[in-house]
Amino acid sequence: LTVRGNSPAWCRDPDELNFGRAHGLVGNKGRGLDVVTDFRAPVLLTGVRTDYHQHPFRVWVSPDGKEWSEKASGLTRTTPFDPPIRTRWARVAWDITEGSNGFHCQFLGFPSGPAHGTNKRYKAEPVFNFSGRGNSGLHPSTAYPYILDGGYHCALKGWSHTRDYALGFVRNSPGIGEAVVSGLVAGRLYNFQVYQFCGLAKWVGTSPLLVNGTFVGDTKSVDSADPTAEGQAVADTEGQVRFTFPRRAQQVQLSGLALTAVVGPVPDPPPAPTATTNGPHPAPVAKARSKPKAAWDTSQPLLNP
């Protein structure tokens, strides 16, 4: 990453703009900020995410870093690109950056097109696709909709708050938080990664994870861009995969989810559940990680690099 024009406050490294960095970036004395990313090779951008909402920003792209084309303006929240944008260079710029001591903004996408439809289990970057609401209170009975990479729908329910330090949703009372992914092919096998970021040590904790009603292990929120769990799950007869997060620690967090379909013929849909089945959902093949490692192919460039 490089900065055009005005230097950032406190002369921070431009890479502080990326999620997972401790301080974030902001313009000097609240002035404008213009940051350029060279991905070093063509990429497919599916969106941009940010945790700064006070003032709008714009997005430009360029094939050579010289001639720029504006693709979006007036953005104040995490935004998908429809259709996705293929480019090598991209810029994000704010005219004003008041009201923050440091924020993050990062492109979403893939090194050479989406991994959807492949067997390769990697993401071009860590996925914090639930990070756009800042600090807010929620109604646990309300379902909050999102669109994941690949166009899958996801509804989050049972969560009590959103917090910037979690880059997403938290539950701080007894009970469960859920994320239900829909729009899948019934009976199809999907790779998944779960992200549970926590930037405050006092709220880091371990809680169970269930996928399609089956316990797959305990997960521990982490102060890093690594997934806390990854594995495979079969979409049920309604084309859904359900992730359940019972709160056992003081808090349980959810920052993002990623799903990619496994290549191969679609098997017959799973049978409808009966009273003799072990729960209403097909069992996943999954594992929770007590010692996370990267879920993307490290030979590929990250977005932002």
Backbone bond lengths (Angstrom), bond angles and torsions (degrees), N, CA, C in turn:
res aa  C-N    CA-C-N  psi(-1)  N-CA   C-N-CA  omega(-1)  CA-C   N-CA-C  phi
1 L - - - 1.449 - - 1.523 109.39 -
2 T 1.325 116.19 145.38 1.458 121.83 175.11 1.524 108.39 -136.16
3 V 1.344 115.62 154.87 1.462 122.10 -179.40 1.516 109.25 -106.70
4 R 1.328 116.91 130.71 1.456 122.41 174.32 1.523 109.02 -96.00
5 G 1.329 116.68 142.25 1.459 120.62 174.03 1.509 112.64 71.61
6 N 1.344 116.79 -128.20 1.464 122.28 -174.26 1.528 111.56 -59.98
7 S 1.329 115.87 138.26 1.463 121.00 176.80 1.526 109.57 -73.63
8 P 1.333 117.75 150.25 1.468 119.60 176.11 1.520 110.98 -70.25
9 A 1.323 115.98 160.00 1.458 121.43 178.15 1.521 110.22 -59.47
10 W 1.314 115.51 144.14 1.460 124.72 178.69 1.543 112.10 58.03
11 C 1.335 116.33 18.76 1.474 121.97 177.40 1.532 111.89 51.98
12 R 1.310 116.20 38.58 1.462 119.98 -179.42 1.527 111.13 -67.75
13 D 1.320 114.29 152.70 1.457 121.53 176.54 1.533 109.29 -61.85
14 P 1.346 118.46 134.83 1.471 120.12 178.79 1.520 113.85 -54.94
15 D 1.347 117.49 -27.61 1.458 120.08 179.71 1.526 112.92 -64.35
16 E 1.343 117.75 -13.71 1.465 120.38 175.70 1.522 111.97 -62.41
17 L 1.337 117.33 -16.10 1.464 119.86 178.01 1.525 111.90 -68.03
18 N 1.330 117.52 -22.87 1.461 121.31 -177.85 1.526 111.86 -72.51
19 F 1.331 116.35 144.43 1.454 120.86 172.71 1.529 109.64 -62.12
20 G 1.331 115.08 145.81 1.453 120.55 -176.88 1.510 112.91 94.93
21 R 1.362 117.79 -14.06 1.468 120.50 175.49 1.523 109.30 -84.86
22 A 1.327 115.70 149.08 1.461 120.80 -167.79 1.531 113.86 -70.40
23 H 1.335 117.82 -39.82 1.460 119.86 -167.70 1.525 114.39 -103.38
24 G 1.320 117.63 -30.10 1.454 119.00 -172.90 1.523 111.15 77.65
25 L 1.320 115.66 -178.67 1.462 122.22 -176.66 1.519 109.00 -127.86
26 V 1.324 117.27 151.60 1.460 122.63 176.19 1.528 107.05 -156.69
27 G 1.335 115.89 151.21 1.458 119.36 178.00 1.519 112.18 -68.06
28 N 1.311 116.67 150.75 1.459 121.63 -179.64 1.523 109.93 -62.66
29 K 1.331 117.56 125.07 1.462 124.87 -178.78 1.527 111.87 55.66
30 G 1.335 116.43 33.80 1.448 120.46 176.65 1.514 115.07 75.91
31 R 1.340 115.99 10.34 1.465 118.61 -179.94 1.528 110.42 -79.71
32 G 1.330 115.77 -172.62 1.449 121.28 -175.09 1.520 113.31 -66.77
33 L 1.324 114.77 162.91 1.456 122.18 179.28 1.525 108.00 -144.01
34 D 1.327 115.75 131.50 1.473 121.68 -176.95 1.527 107.20 -134.97
35 V 1.337 117.01 113.16 1.462 121.59 -173.35 1.526 109.63 -121.17
36 V 1.328 115.51 132.47 1.458 123.03 -177.77 1.523 109.52 -108.63
37 T 1.332 116.14 137.31 1.459 121.89 175.06 1.517 109.54 -117.37
38 D 1.328 116.50 126.03 1.465 122.43 170.40 1.520 106.91 -104.34
39 F 1.341 117.13 111.34 1.459 121.06 -177.81 1.529 112.47 -80.27
40 R 1.336 116.81 -4.53 1.464 124.67 175.62 1.525 113.55 73.17
41 A 1.314 116.86 -8.13 1.468 122.71 177.93 1.522 107.05 -163.04
42 P 1.324 118.34 159.27 1.469 119.40 178.41 1.525 111.40 -59.24
43 V 1.333 115.51 139.38 1.458 122.29 178.00 1.524 108.39 -132.75
44 L 1.313 115.73 166.42 1.456 122.29 174.97 1.516 107.78 -112.59
45 L 1.336 116.63 111.12 1.456 121.68 -179.21 1.522 109.41 -88.24
46 T 1.341 116.77 124.99 1.457 121.31 179.96 1.529 112.17 -103.61
47 G 1.326 117.30 -5.47 1.456 119.66 178.97 1.520 110.91 167.34
48 V 1.320 115.05 -175.31 1.460 121.87 177.37 1.518 107.05 -142.33
49 R 1.326 116.63 141.19 1.458 119.69 179.67 1.518 109.64 -124.32
50 T 1.327 115.32 152.11 1.462 121.08 -179.18 1.521 109.93 -152.71
51 D 1.321 116.48 155.83 1.461 120.87 173.16 1.528 111.62 -113.23
52 Y 1.361 116.06 15.76 1.470 121.61 177.99 1.527 108.21 -113.79
53 H 1.344 116.46 123.05 1.460 120.57 -172.06 1.525 114.18 -122.69
54 Q 1.348 117.87 0.19 1.463 118.95 -173.83 1.525 113.37 -72.55
55 H 1.334 117.49 -37.20 1.460 120.48 -176.24 1.531 109.65 -135.81
56 P 1.338 117.36 147.33 1.470 121.20 -174.20 1.530 112.85 -75.52
57 F 1.324 114.32 159.94 1.454 120.37 175.15 1.520 109.80 -132.95
58 R 1.334 114.74 167.45 1.462 122.23 179.64 1.517 109.80 -121.87
59 V 1.323 115.17 159.64 1.462 121.96 179.81 1.524 108.72 -126.23
60 W 1.330 115.65 129.63 1.461 122.45 173.11 1.526 109.26 -120.72
61 V 1.322 116.95 156.54 1.462 121.86 172.78 1.522 108.86 -133.75
62 S 1.338 114.45 159.88 1.464 120.02 -178.30 1.523 109.38 -154.18
63 P 1.346 117.76 142.72 1.461 119.46 175.71 1.525 113.16 -80.77
64 D 1.357 116.15 -17.38 1.468 119.32 -172.97 1.525 114.19 -134.28
65 G 1.332 118.47 0.18 1.452 120.71 -177.79 1.511 114.09 78.71
66 K 1.348 117.31 7.47 1.466 121.56 -178.75 1.518 112.05 -119.73
67 E 1.318 116.46 -51.93 1.462 121.55 178.49 1.524 108.97 -95.70
68 W 1.350 116.13 120.11 1.452 120.79 -172.96 1.516 111.84 -111.92
69 S 1.332 116.39 144.33 1.454 123.16 177.84 1.526 108.95 -125.19
70 E 1.333 117.33 123.26 1.459 120.36 179.83 1.532 110.03 -74.66
71 K 1.326 116.54 129.28 1.455 121.93 -177.44 1.524 113.84 -110.74
72 A 1.324 117.42 -22.27 1.465 120.00 -178.98 1.518 109.09 -157.82
73 S 1.338 116.30 149.01 1.466 121.37 178.32 1.516 109.15 -146.77
74 G 1.328 115.77 163.49 1.457 120.75 178.82 1.512 114.30 69.82
75 L 1.342 118.02 20.31 1.465 121.22 -178.04 1.526 110.50 -80.89
76 T 1.323 116.54 135.76 1.462 120.85 176.57 1.525 112.01 -130.34
77 R 1.327 117.43 -2.06 1.459 120.91 -177.94 1.527 109.79 -142.49
78 T 1.320 115.37 172.70 1.455 120.69 174.15 1.524 109.08 -56.95
79 T 1.345 116.31 129.38 1.465 121.40 -171.09 1.516 110.61 -136.62
80 P 1.348 119.15 129.73 1.467 121.02 173.27 1.530 110.59 -79.86
81 F 1.322 116.77 152.82 1.460 122.71 173.67 1.524 108.22 -100.85
82 D 1.308 116.80 120.35 1.462 121.89 -179.45 1.522 108.35 -132.15
83 P 1.343 117.34 103.31 1.458 127.17 7.76 1.529 111.47 -81.34
84 P 1.340 117.96 166.95 1.464 120.84 174.89 1.523 111.58 -60.22
85 I 1.322 115.85 159.28 1.462 122.51 -175.79 1.525 109.02 -113.87
86 R 1.328 116.39 126.71 1.463 120.43 176.00 1.528 108.77 -97.12
87 T 1.323 116.60 127.27 1.461 120.78 -176.44 1.518 109.77 -162.22
88 R 1.339 115.50 169.12 1.465 119.45 169.57 1.526 110.60 -107.53
89 W 1.332 117.37 -35.90 1.462 121.95 -178.41 1.522 109.49 -113.51
90 A 1.336 117.33 146.54 1.460 122.01 176.21 1.527 109.37 -148.23
91 R 1.340 114.87 151.61 1.465 121.05 179.27 1.516 110.07 -131.76
92 V 1.331 115.42 146.70 1.461 122.03 167.13 1.522 106.92 -124.49
93 A 1.353 116.53 138.07 1.466 119.15 -175.58 1.518 110.59 -145.25
94 W 1.325 114.82 138.08 1.459 123.75 174.99 1.528 108.13 -117.27
95 D 1.334 117.18 140.02 1.468 121.21 172.92 1.518 110.97 -79.97
96 I 1.341 117.08 -30.04 1.462 123.84 -179.68 1.521 107.99 -137.77
97 T 1.334 116.92 139.65 1.475 120.62 178.16 1.525 111.39 -130.46
98 E 1.323 117.09 32.88 1.458 120.94 -179.54 1.525 111.19 -68.87
99 G 1.341 114.56 157.39 1.459 120.43 173.24 1.508 114.56 87.46
100 S 1.323 119.08 14.69 1.455 121.42 179.79 1.514 109.74 -147.96
101 N 1.335 115.15 147.43 1.467 120.80 172.50 1.528 111.55 -96.70
102 G 1.317 116.51 0.05 1.456 120.83 -179.71 1.514 110.52 157.75
103 F 1.324 117.33 128.08 1.462 120.63 -179.18 1.521 109.39 -134.06
104 H 1.335 115.61 174.86 1.459 121.55 -177.07 1.524 109.97 -124.23
105 C 1.311 115.65 149.22 1.458 121.50 175.56 1.527 106.71 -154.23
106 Q 1.320 117.07 131.58 1.457 120.10 -173.48 1.523 110.12 -151.32
107 F 1.332 115.08 141.59 1.457 120.38 179.03 1.525 110.76 -77.59
108 L 1.333 115.11 147.79 1.453 122.95 172.97 1.518 108.39 -104.48
109 G 1.325 117.21 143.40 1.458 118.40 178.36 1.503 113.41 163.85
110 F 1.317 115.57 -162.43 1.445 123.33 -173.65 1.525 109.48 -137.77
111 P 1.341 117.88 150.48 1.459 120.21 -178.51 1.521 113.82 -60.57
112 S 1.330 117.76 -38.86 1.465 118.48 -175.82 1.519 110.14 -148.12
113 G 1.320 116.49 43.40 1.458 121.19 -177.20 1.507 109.38 105.24
114 P 1.324 117.47 157.63 1.462 121.06 -172.51 1.506 112.97 -67.01
115 A 1.339 114.87 148.75 1.462 120.96 178.15 1.519 111.96 -77.13
116 H 1.359 117.58 -6.50 1.465 121.09 177.51 1.525 109.46 -56.66
117 G 1.324 116.63 130.10 1.451 120.17 -179.96 1.506 113.41 91.80
118 T 1.338 118.57 10.43 1.451 121.65 177.11 1.511 108.99 -124.19
119 N 1.330 114.82 165.45 1.463 119.46 176.36 1.514 112.41 -90.16
120 K 1.337 117.38 -8.91 1.457 120.93 -174.51 1.521 110.14 -75.52
121 R 1.322 117.26 125.51 1.442 120.77 -175.58 1.519 109.82 -96.86
122 Y 1.338 115.92 87.69 1.457 118.71 171.63 1.508 108.66 -151.04
123 K 1.310 115.02 156.25 1.447 121.44 169.60 1.515 106.79 -116.24
124 A 1.336 115.88 150.44 1.456 119.09 180.00 1.519 111.10 -66.90
125 E 1.310 117.85 -18.69 1.450 121.77 -177.84 1.520 108.22 -162.81
126 P 1.321 117.82 167.41 1.447 118.84 172.89 1.521 110.40 -61.05
127 V 1.326 117.16 148.52 1.461 122.02 -173.73 1.519 108.89 -112.01
128 F 1.324 116.92 105.27 1.456 122.24 174.35 1.530 107.35 -115.09
129 N 1.345 116.59 63.53 1.455 119.07 -171.21 1.521 113.93 -82.65
130 F 1.345 118.33 6.05 1.456 120.94 176.41 1.532 111.45 -112.72
131 S 1.326 117.52 23.57 1.464 120.95 -169.52 1.516 113.83 -97.24
132 G 1.331 120.11 7.70 1.455 120.84 -169.33 1.518 117.24 -89.03
133 R 1.337 119.72 0.47 1.468 120.59 -173.56 1.521 114.20 -99.24
134 G 1.317 119.19 -3.42 1.454 120.70 -179.72 1.522 111.71 65.83
135 N 1.344 116.37 -142.74 1.462 122.33 178.96 1.523 108.65 -100.52
136 S 1.319 117.28 116.17 1.460 120.46 -177.21 1.514 110.55 -153.32
137 G 1.333 115.78 158.44 1.450 122.05 172.00 1.520 110.10 -94.67
138 L 1.321 116.42 146.16 1.455 121.64 -176.09 1.529 110.71 -123.44
139 H 1.329 115.89 163.07 1.452 122.40 170.32 1.525 107.78 -99.28
140 P 1.329 118.54 112.37 1.468 119.91 -176.25 1.528 114.15 -56.59
141 S 1.333 117.86 -23.81 1.464 119.75 -179.73 1.527 112.56 -83.10
142 T 1.326 117.30 -7.17 1.465 121.43 -178.96 1.525 110.49 -91.50
143 A 1.321 116.82 138.15 1.461 122.01 175.49 1.526 108.64 -93.16
144 Y 1.323 117.07 126.01 1.463 123.03 -178.92 1.523 108.74 -103.96
145 P 1.345 117.66 116.65 1.471 120.51 -172.13 1.524 112.99 -86.70
146 Y 1.328 115.17 145.85 1.463 123.34 174.79 1.528 108.95 -140.98
147 I 1.321 115.29 159.35 1.462 121.88 171.85 1.525 107.52 -112.73
148 L 1.322 117.51 120.58 1.460 121.82 179.02 1.518 110.13 -85.89
149 D 1.340 116.55 164.41 1.461 120.51 170.85 1.526 108.52 -53.75
150 G 1.316 116.45 139.11 1.448 120.81 -176.31 1.520 112.19 94.96
151 G 1.366 116.80 -5.54 1.450 120.82 177.58 1.511 114.70 83.49
152 Y 1.339 118.57 7.38 1.452 120.95 179.86 1.533 110.33 -74.33
153 H 1.322 116.05 142.93 1.465 121.03 177.16 1.523 109.39 -87.32
154 C 1.331 115.29 144.34 1.462 120.54 178.93 1.517 108.55 -138.56
155 A 1.327 117.25 129.33 1.458 122.96 177.85 1.518 109.22 -114.71
156 L 1.337 116.78 124.97 1.464 122.88 179.03 1.518 109.08 -103.46
157 K 1.334 116.01 128.23 1.451 121.12 -176.17 1.532 109.10 -144.04
158 G 1.329 116.07 147.83 1.457 120.58 178.63 1.515 113.68 93.23
159 W 1.336 117.57 6.17 1.464 121.54 -177.77 1.520 110.04 -96.37
160 S 1.330 117.17 146.10 1.462 121.21 -173.90 1.520 113.57 -97.01
161 H 1.342 117.59 -28.55 1.464 120.84 -175.60 1.528 110.13 -151.04
162 T 1.326 115.90 165.89 1.457 121.60 160.29 1.530 107.28 -117.00
163 R 1.325 115.35 145.62 1.458 120.52 -177.42 1.530 109.73 -141.28
164 D 1.351 115.06 137.20 1.462 119.47 178.49 1.524 111.34 -61.53
165 Y 1.355 117.72 -37.38 1.465 119.10 -177.90 1.526 111.61 -66.58
166 A 1.352 117.26 -18.60 1.464 121.20 177.47 1.524 111.89 -99.92
167 L 1.329 116.92 -3.45 1.469 121.30 -175.84 1.529 110.50 49.76
168 G 1.345 115.69 39.28 1.449 118.10 179.68 1.514 112.61 160.09
169 F 1.344 116.38 -138.13 1.457 124.19 -168.67 1.525 111.59 -97.57
170 V 1.338 115.68 148.17 1.459 120.98 175.49 1.532 108.90 -136.38
171 R 1.320 115.31 156.21 1.466 122.04 168.08 1.512 107.20 -127.68
172 N 1.344 116.50 125.92 1.463 120.30 -176.54 1.520 112.58 -118.08
173 S 1.327 118.03 15.40 1.463 121.91 177.49 1.523 108.44 -129.12
174 P 1.345 117.77 160.45 1.465 119.29 -179.87 1.529 111.17 -57.10
175 G 1.317 115.42 145.14 1.456 120.64 -179.30 1.518 110.59 131.51
176 I 1.328 116.24 -161.13 1.464 119.88 -176.60 1.527 110.98 -130.59
177 G 1.329 115.48 148.19 1.450 122.75 165.56 1.516 108.55 -105.77
178 E 1.321 116.49 147.60 1.460 120.80 -177.44 1.518 110.70 -130.25
179 A 1.315 114.96 153.69 1.466 122.82 168.48 1.524 106.19 -135.43
180 V 1.329 116.52 117.01 1.456 121.75 -178.83 1.524 108.68 -111.24
181 V 1.330 115.94 116.00 1.456 121.74 179.85 1.520 108.12 -94.88
182 S 1.329 117.20 129.52 1.457 122.06 -177.74 1.526 110.06 -129.14
183 G 1.323 114.89 176.63 1.459 119.58 -176.41 1.511 112.49 83.62
184 L 1.341 117.10 15.16 1.457 122.41 179.41 1.527 110.12 -91.44
185 V 1.313 116.36 170.44 1.459 121.85 177.12 1.526 108.44 -89.52
186 A 1.322 117.35 122.04 1.463 121.24 -179.41 1.525 110.44 -56.73
187 G 1.324 116.43 130.35 1.455 121.68 179.46 1.513 114.68 85.82
188 R 1.329 117.97 -8.65 1.464 121.02 -179.79 1.521 109.84 -78.31
189 L 1.334 116.46 143.60 1.462 122.61 176.70 1.524 109.19 -89.31
190 Y 1.332 116.50 134.13 1.462 122.63 -177.97 1.530 110.32 -126.45
191 N 1.331 115.70 137.54 1.460 121.17 166.71 1.524 108.26 -77.46
192 F 1.323 117.14 145.04 1.463 119.12 176.02 1.520 110.21 -139.82
193 Q 1.331 114.45 154.18 1.460 123.49 169.66 1.515 108.20 -132.90
194 V 1.330 115.79 139.79 1.464 123.29 178.47 1.522 108.14 -113.59
195 Y 1.339 116.67 134.80 1.466 121.92 -179.72 1.526 108.73 -120.42
196 Q 1.339 116.16 127.11 1.466 123.10 -179.19 1.523 108.67 -134.76
197 F 1.322 115.42 85.75 1.457 121.79 -176.86 1.524 109.73 -85.00
198 C 1.328 116.56 144.29 1.462 121.18 171.68 1.526 108.59 -148.30
199 G 1.331 115.70 114.38 1.458 120.61 -176.92 1.514 114.44 -91.16
200 L 1.338 118.40 -0.73 1.460 122.37 177.89 1.518 108.90 -116.20
201 A 1.335 116.18 118.63 1.464 120.53 -172.73 1.521 112.61 -59.09
202 K 1.342 117.55 -33.05 1.473 118.75 -175.50 1.526 112.30 -68.64
203 W 1.333 118.61 -16.73 1.462 121.27 179.95 1.521 112.61 -105.22
204 V 1.323 118.11 0.46 1.463 120.52 175.44 1.523 108.96 -67.94
205 G 1.321 116.49 134.00 1.454 119.26 -179.53 1.511 112.51 -160.57
206 T 1.325 115.24 172.49 1.465 122.67 -178.03 1.520 109.64 -115.05
207 S 1.326 116.11 130.64 1.464 122.30 178.84 1.519 109.49 -142.80
208 P 1.335 118.39 160.62 1.463 120.95 -179.12 1.528 112.04 -72.38
209 L 1.325 114.69 158.96 1.468 122.42 171.46 1.516 108.40 -128.87
210 L 1.332 116.09 130.62 1.449 122.20 173.23 1.521 108.46 -117.98
211 V 1.319 116.48 137.10 1.457 122.00 176.35 1.522 107.76 -121.64
212 N 1.313 115.72 121.59 1.465 121.11 -175.10 1.523 111.89 54.10
213 G 1.338 115.84 38.42 1.446 121.34 175.51 1.509 116.00 82.55
214 T 1.338 116.94 -0.99 1.469 120.84 -177.86 1.530 109.84 -109.87
215 F 1.334 115.87 129.05 1.463 120.95 178.01 1.524 109.49 -65.60
216 V 1.339 116.67 126.74 1.466 120.83 -179.91 1.518 112.54 -113.80
217 G 1.342 117.69 -3.43 1.452 119.76 177.58 1.512 111.52 136.71
218 D 1.325 116.19 172.80 1.454 122.65 174.74 1.524 109.35 -88.71
219 T 1.321 116.61 142.29 1.455 121.09 175.04 1.522 109.18 -120.03
220 K 1.313 115.84 149.41 1.459 121.75 179.19 1.515 109.04 -122.11
221 S 1.334 116.39 125.68 1.455 120.04 177.90 1.522 109.49 -61.04
222 V 1.345 115.67 148.14 1.454 121.06 -171.30 1.518 110.63 -132.81
223 D 1.317 116.24 150.83 1.465 122.78 174.65 1.524 108.29 -94.00
224 S 1.319 116.31 58.98 1.460 121.28 -179.38 1.519 108.29 -159.52
225 A 1.327 115.44 176.02 1.460 121.07 -179.23 1.518 112.45 -92.80
226 D 1.334 117.64 15.64 1.457 120.92 -178.14 1.527 110.95 -86.11
227 P 1.336 117.59 151.09 1.468 119.62 173.85 1.523 110.46 -72.66
228 T 1.322 115.73 150.66 1.461 120.57 175.93 1.524 111.64 -92.90
229 A 1.323 117.07 -16.51 1.467 121.28 176.60 1.508 108.82 -156.63
230 E 1.327 115.73 148.02 1.457 120.83 172.18 1.521 108.22 -150.91
231 G 1.299 116.09 155.84 1.450 120.54 -178.66 1.511 110.71 173.53
232 Q 1.316 116.65 -152.11 1.454 122.25 -179.24 1.518 109.09 -135.40
233 A 1.330 115.90 147.34 1.461 121.75 179.34 1.521 109.06 -144.99
234 V 1.321 115.78 149.20 1.458 122.43 178.65 1.529 108.92 -97.57
235 A 1.329 117.07 130.65 1.463 120.47 175.91 1.523 110.05 -66.64
236 D 1.317 116.91 137.61 1.456 121.12 -177.08 1.529 111.34 -76.72
237 T 1.330 117.03 -173.00 1.466 121.42 -175.19 1.516 112.54 -64.28
238 E 1.337 117.69 -18.85 1.463 121.54 177.68 1.524 111.97 -97.11
239 G 1.338 116.94 7.69 1.458 120.01 -179.34 1.513 112.99 71.14
240 Q 1.338 116.67 39.40 1.459 121.38 -177.06 1.528 111.19 -128.06
241 V 1.335 115.64 152.74 1.455 123.63 165.93 1.522 106.60 -126.90
242 R 1.327 116.29 129.71 1.461 121.87 -174.47 1.522 110.25 -111.28
243 F 1.336 116.34 125.37 1.466 123.68 176.35 1.533 107.65 -107.77
244 T 1.324 116.70 125.63 1.459 122.31 -176.62 1.518 109.46 -120.30
245 F 1.343 116.20 132.76 1.457 122.98 -174.68 1.535 109.61 -125.47
246 P 1.338 118.66 85.59 1.471 119.85 175.18 1.531 110.10 -66.36
247 R 1.335 116.13 136.23 1.459 119.24 179.55 1.514 110.10 -82.93
248 R 1.344 116.34 116.64 1.461 121.30 175.76 1.523 110.71 -114.78
249 A 1.332 117.04 -39.73 1.463 121.07 174.75 1.533 108.75 -76.50
250 Q 1.338 117.47 -175.63 1.461 119.76 177.91 1.525 111.01 -60.34
251 Q 1.327 115.64 -33.07 1.455 121.49 177.11 1.514 108.96 -141.82
252 V 1.336 115.73 154.24 1.451 120.78 165.42 1.532 106.12 -124.14
253 Q 1.321 116.86 136.89 1.458 121.85 -175.42 1.525 110.75 -116.76
254 L 1.336 115.45 157.20 1.456 122.34 171.30 1.518 108.37 -144.07
255 S 1.326 115.49 118.10 1.464 121.51 -176.77 1.515 112.98 -105.82
256 G 1.342 118.04 -27.69 1.457 118.95 -178.98 1.513 112.86 -175.06
257 L 1.330 114.45 162.53 1.459 123.25 175.59 1.520 108.65 -137.54
258 A 1.320 115.75 148.90 1.463 121.71 173.75 1.519 108.41 -137.22
259 L 1.331 116.31 133.66 1.464 122.03 175.92 1.520 109.19 -130.79
260 T 1.332 116.58 139.22 1.455 122.51 172.78 1.523 108.40 -137.16
261 A 1.317 115.71 138.60 1.464 120.90 -177.88 1.519 110.55 -74.56
262 V 1.315 116.95 141.94 1.452 122.92 175.72 1.529 108.58 -84.67
263 V 1.329 116.27 131.90 1.455 120.96 -178.19 1.521 110.65 -67.38
264 G 1.307 116.19 143.34 1.459 121.15 177.36 1.510 109.88 142.49
265 P 1.314 117.56 168.29 1.466 119.95 178.33 1.517 110.83 -63.43
266 V 1.334 115.31 145.16 1.464 119.97 177.89 1.517 109.16 -75.33
267 P 1.333 118.29 121.09 1.466 119.91 178.84 1.515 110.66 -69.70
268 D 1.331 115.86 170.38 1.454 119.56 174.46 1.523 108.99 -58.59
269 P 1.347 118.03 141.16 1.466 119.44 179.20 1.519 110.97 -57.20
270 P 1.324 117.50 147.71 1.461 120.43 178.73 1.512 109.89 -62.21
271 P 1.339 118.47 149.58 1.464 120.24 -179.77 1.510 111.19 -65.90
272 A 1.322 115.21 154.50 1.458 119.83 176.42 1.521 109.36 -61.75
273 P 1.343 118.03 142.52 1.475 120.25 -178.19 1.516 111.73 -64.15
274 T 1.320 115.48 148.20 1.460 121.84 175.52 1.519 108.15 -126.72
275 A 1.327 115.33 174.81 1.464 119.95 -177.10 1.518 111.61 -66.95
276 T 1.331 117.68 -16.41 1.464 119.90 -176.91 1.515 112.08 -95.51
277 T 1.350 117.94 -5.50 1.464 119.42 179.54 1.513 109.60 -79.57
278 N 1.298 115.33 159.24 1.458 121.65 179.28 1.514 108.67 -85.98
279 G 1.331 117.28 74.82 1.452 121.81 -179.83 1.518 110.22 91.24
280 P 1.324 117.21 168.89 1.459 121.60 -172.32 1.514 114.65 -87.73
281 H 1.331 119.11 3.14 1.454 120.08 -172.63 1.522 110.63 -126.68
282 P 1.357 117.68 145.77 1.457 120.00 175.82 1.518 111.04 -63.60
283 A 1.315 115.69 144.77 1.464 120.16 -175.43 1.516 110.56 -74.10
284 P 1.340 118.43 139.63 1.453 121.57 176.96 1.519 111.13 -86.69
285 V 1.305 113.46 165.66 1.457 120.42 167.32 1.512 104.30 -107.80
286 A 1.317 118.76 106.12 1.455 119.70 -168.76 1.508 110.69 -151.07
287 K 1.327 113.73 166.60 1.456 119.43 174.45 1.512 108.49 -149.71
288 A 1.329 115.57 141.87 1.451 120.58 172.51 1.515 107.85 -93.46
289 R 1.326 115.47 149.81 1.460 119.85 -175.50 1.516 109.60 -107.46
290 S 1.347 116.25 121.13 1.451 119.79 171.81 1.515 110.73 -85.76
291 K 1.336 116.29 -20.89 1.450 121.35 176.73 1.527 107.46 -130.12
292 P 1.354 117.27 88.48 1.453 119.85 -170.19 1.518 112.43 -63.73
293 K 1.345 113.68 154.73 1.459 120.02 168.60 1.510 107.33 -140.49
294 A 1.326 117.35 169.28 1.449 121.31 -173.25 1.513 111.40 -62.03
295 A 1.377 115.96 142.52 1.456 121.19 179.93 1.512 111.58 -102.43
296 W 1.333 117.64 11.23 1.445 120.27 178.27 1.522 109.45 -120.43
297 D 1.289 115.71 162.31 1.451 121.79 178.24 1.521 108.20 -73.87
298 T 1.328 117.28 111.71 1.459 120.12 -173.42 1.520 112.58 -71.73
299 S 1.321 118.40 -5.52 1.464 119.42 172.92 1.518 111.22 -79.20
300 Q 1.335 117.32 -10.30 1.462 121.79 179.81 1.525 109.10 -95.08
301 P 1.354 118.35 148.26 1.468 120.66 176.80 1.507 111.02 -69.18
302 L 1.335 116.77 142.42 1.449 120.74 175.55 1.511 108.92 -80.97
303 L 1.340 115.76 159.03 1.446 122.93 173.57 1.519 106.41 -113.68
304 N 1.293 123.24 112.88 1.446 127.99 -6.44 1.540 109.59 -76.70
305 P 1.332 118.21 148.59 1.476 118.84 -179.41 1.510 111.17 -70.84
